[in-house]
Amino acid sequence: MIKAGIDIGTNTALMVIAAVRDDGTYSVLHDVHTLPRLGEGLLQHGSISTDSIARGIESMQTFRSILEQAQPERVLVVATSAMREATNGRSVQQQLEDALGHEITIIDGTREAELTFQGAVGNSPTPSLVIDIGGGSTEYAYGVDGALSFSRSILIGAVKATELFANHRPLPPHAIADARAWVQEALVDVAQLRGATTTCIGVAGTPVALAMIDAGHTEYQAELVENYHLSRDRVDELCEYLCSLSLAEVRSIHGLHERRADIVPMGACILSESMHVLGCTGMTVVTRGLRYGAMLSA
């Protein structure tokens, strides 16, 4: 059966289409990444801007064209933090549905964490902690054999952190300290997971970007960073390095999309502080996530 999953986030809009077999395994046919950044300016204005909506519509039109060719039998489209929080979220939902030709479900943080866990680790018999750093929220999920025993969605994200703390580049020490304190305060309810497992999984753009920089890759290819290991010490070093760069220097790093590059330093701060709070000494990078969970649940 051909299935599709679409994840409309605060920074990215992602789609995967796969041929799913009866035993739950699958072969990916299309994995499409776009960066409409619906959450740009949302923290300040409370609504999704006209420019962001236009970029979102363009992404949905791209997806629609591919869907019409692939003809999946089932499609699940989910939207997350930006459309959850925006005062015009329902209006934007309707506009994007019209462009895509499919219904969009705005899911809560708990459902987001569940689907991300399913997409990233599935029914793995190894107890796993999944950290999904988004643009507007970050999800933490812990479970084994496909069953979750803990999930939280925290209202911290790389776009939000960038707009709050990264007004000057390179980032001054006080801004980095303020960002870390902001993350630490937000993770009070998640700290109970400290030491729960040695298997920490990082999904979404920040871990992937750090893996690419660490490995020296100049363009994104999933197979190059899938299951890449990053120690906490190395994440700390990369965070410090990225925060020390000007915006032009960050954007000049080969392999980082210009609409993602500016938020990676703050994403790295969120990841670094999360690993310290949760006692993760290392992380395995996984390129699958919410869109894969949506596809499997379609």
C-alpha positions in Angstrom: 0.0 0.0 0.0 1.3 3.5 -0.9 1.0 5.9 2.0 2.0 9.5 2.6 2.7 11.6 5.7 3.1 15.3 5.8 4.5 17.4 8.7 3.8 21.1 8.6 6.0 22.6 11.2 7.2 26.0 12.4 10.2 26.1 10.1 9.9 23.2 7.7 7.2 21.4 5.8 8.2 17.8 5.1 6.6 14.9 3.1 7.4 11.3 2.8 5.6 8.8 0.5 6.4 5.1 0.9 5.3 1.7 -0.2 4.3 0.0 3.1 4.3 -3.7 3.4 2.0 -5.9 5.5 4.7 -6.4 8.2 5.1 -2.6 8.6 8.4 -2.3 6.8 8.5 0.2 3.9 10.4 1.5 0.9 10.6 5.3 0.6 9.5 6.6 -2.8 9.7 10.4 -2.1 11.1 12.3 0.9 10.6 16.1 0.2 11.9 18.9 2.4 10.7 22.6 2.1 11.3 25.6 4.4 8.3 27.9 4.5 9.0 29.1 8.1 5.4 29.6 9.1 6.6 30.7 12.5 8.6 33.6 11.4 7.6 36.6 13.6 4.9 34.6 15.3 6.3 35.1 18.7 6.2 38.9 18.3 2.9 39.3 16.3 0.9 36.2 17.4 -0.2 35.4 13.9 1.3 33.8 10.8 2.4 36.5 8.3 1.2 37.0 4.7 4.7 36.1 3.4 4.9 32.9 5.5 1.5 31.9 4.3 2.6 32.4 0.7 5.6 30.2 1.2 3.4 27.6 2.9 1.0 27.6 -0.1 4.0 27.2 -2.4 5.2 24.2 -0.4 1.7 22.6 -0.4 1.5 23.1 -4.2 4.8 21.3 -4.6 3.5 18.4 -2.4 0.3 18.3 -4.3 2.1 17.8 -7.6 4.1 14.9 -6.3 1.0 13.3 -4.6 -0.9 13.4 -7.8 1.9 11.5 -9.5 2.4 9.0 -6.7 -1.3 8.4 -6.0 -1.0 7.2 -2.4 -4.0 5.3 -1.1 -3.8 7.0 2.3 -2.5 10.4 3.3 -2.2 11.9 6.8 -1.2 15.6 7.0 -0.4 17.1 10.5 0.4 20.6 11.5 2.2 21.5 14.8 3.4 24.4 16.9 3.0 27.4 14.6 -0.6 26.6 13.6 -1.5 25.5 17.1 -0.4 28.9 18.5 -1.2 31.4 15.8 -4.4 33.5 16.2 -5.0 32.9 12.5 -4.1 29.2 12.6 -7.5 28.0 11.4 -7.5 30.5 8.5 -4.1 29.3 7.4 -5.2 25.7 7.8 -8.0 26.3 5.2 -5.7 28.1 2.8 -3.1 25.3 2.9 -5.8 22.6 2.6 -7.0 24.3 -0.6 -3.5 24.4 -2.0 -2.7 20.8 -1.0 -6.0 19.2 -1.8 -6.0 17.2 1.5 -7.4 17.8 5.0 -4.8 19.0 7.6 -5.1 18.0 11.2 -3.6 20.4 13.8 -2.3 18.0 16.4 -1.5 18.7 20.1 2.0 18.2 21.5 1.3 14.8 23.0 0.2 13.4 19.7 3.2 15.0 18.0 5.6 13.3 20.4 3.8 9.9 19.9 4.0 10.1 16.1 7.6 11.3 16.2 8.6 8.4 18.4 6.8 6.0 16.0 8.5 7.4 13.0 12.0 7.6 14.6 12.3 4.2 16.4 9.1 2.3 15.8 8.9 -1.0 17.7 12.6 -1.1 18.7 13.1 -3.4 21.7 15.7 -1.0 23.0 14.4 1.6 25.5 14.8 4.9 23.7 14.6 8.6 24.5 13.7 10.7 21.5 14.3 14.5 21.3 12.7 16.3 18.5 13.8 20.0 18.3 11.3 21.9 16.2 11.0 25.6 15.4 8.3 26.4 18.0 8.3 23.4 20.3 10.5 20.5 21.3 9.1 17.0 22.0 10.6 14.4 24.4 9.4 10.8 24.3 10.5 7.7 26.1 9.4 4.2 25.4 10.2 0.6 24.3 8.7 -1.9 21.9 6.6 0.8 20.3 4.9 1.7 23.7 5.4 5.1 25.2 5.8 5.6 28.9 6.5 9.3 28.8 5.9 12.2 26.4 6.0 15.9 26.7 5.9 18.8 24.3 7.7 21.9 25.6 7.2 25.4 24.2 10.8 26.0 23.3 12.1 25.8 19.7 14.9 26.9 17.5 12.9 29.7 15.7 11.6 31.0 19.0 15.0 30.9 20.7 16.6 32.7 17.7 14.0 35.5 17.8 14.4 35.8 21.6 18.2 35.6 22.1 20.0 35.8 18.8 19.5 39.5 17.9 23.3 40.0 17.7 25.9 37.9 16.0 28.2 36.5 17.1 26.1 35.8 20.1 27.4 37.5 23.3 28.0 35.2 26.3 25.0 36.7 28.2 22.7 35.8 25.4 23.9 32.2 25.3 23.6 32.0 29.1 20.0 33.4 29.0 19.1 30.9 26.3 20.4 27.9 28.3 18.6 29.2 31.4 15.4 29.4 29.4 15.8 25.8 28.2 16.7 24.5 31.6 13.7 26.2 33.2 11.4 24.8 30.6 12.6 21.2 31.2 11.6 20.9 34.8 8.8 18.5 34.0 11.1 16.4 31.7 14.1 16.1 34.1 12.5 13.0 35.6 13.9 11.1 32.6 17.5 11.8 33.6 19.4 8.6 33.3 16.4 6.6 32.0 18.4 5.2 29.1 21.8 5.4 27.4 20.0 5.4 24.0 19.2 9.0 23.1 17.8 9.7 19.6 17.9 13.1 18.0 15.6 13.9 15.1 14.8 17.0 13.0 17.0 19.7 11.6 19.3 20.5 14.4 20.9 17.1 15.0 21.1 16.5 11.3 22.8 19.9 10.8 25.3 19.2 13.6 26.1 15.7 12.1 26.7 17.2 8.7 29.0 19.9 10.1 30.9 17.3 12.3 31.3 14.9 9.4 32.2 17.6 6.9 29.4 16.9 4.4 28.6 19.7 2.0 25.1 18.6 1.0 22.3 16.7 2.7 21.9 13.0 2.0 20.0 11.0 4.5 22.2 7.9 4.3 25.3 10.0 5.2 23.9 11.1 8.6 21.5 8.4 9.5 22.7 6.8 12.8 25.5 9.2 13.1 26.8 9.4 16.7 27.4 12.8 18.4 28.9 12.9 21.9 27.5 15.5 24.3 31.0 17.0 24.5 31.0 17.4 20.7 27.5 18.9 20.7 28.8 21.5 23.3 31.8 22.3 21.1 29.6 22.7 18.0 27.2 24.9 19.9 30.0 27.1 21.1 31.5 27.3 17.6 28.2 28.2 15.9 27.4 30.8 18.4 30.8 32.4 17.8 30.0 33.1 14.1 28.5 36.0 12.4 25.2 35.4 10.5 27.1 35.5 7.2 29.6 33.0 8.5 26.8 30.6 9.6 25.1 30.9 6.3 28.3 30.2 4.5 28.6 26.7 6.0 28.2 24.3 3.1 25.2 22.1 3.3 23.1 24.4 5.6 20.1 25.9 3.8 20.0 29.7 4.3 16.5 29.5 5.8 17.7 26.9 8.3 21.3 28.1 9.0 20.3 31.1 11.1 18.4 29.0 13.7 21.0 26.2 14.0 23.1 27.9 16.7 20.0 28.2 19.0 18.9 24.7 18.1 22.3 23.5 19.2 21.9 25.3 22.5 18.5 23.6 23.1 20.1 20.2 22.2 23.1 20.7 24.3 21.2 21.8 27.4 18.6 19.0 26.9 21.4 16.4 26.9 22.9 17.9 30.1 19.5 18.0 31.9 18.6 14.5 30.8 22.0 12.9 31.4 22.6 11.9 27.8 26.3 11.5 27.2 25.8 10.9 23.5 23.1 10.9 20.8 22.3 8.9 17.6 21.0 11.1 14.8 17.9 9.8 13.0 16.6 11.4 9.8 13.1 10.0 10.2 10.5 11.6 12.5 7.0 13.0 12.6 6.3 12.7 8.8 7.2 9.0 9.0 5.0 8.5 12.0 2.2 10.2 10.2 2.8 8.1 7.1 2.7 4.9 9.1 -0.5 6.0 10.9 -2.3 7.1 7.8 
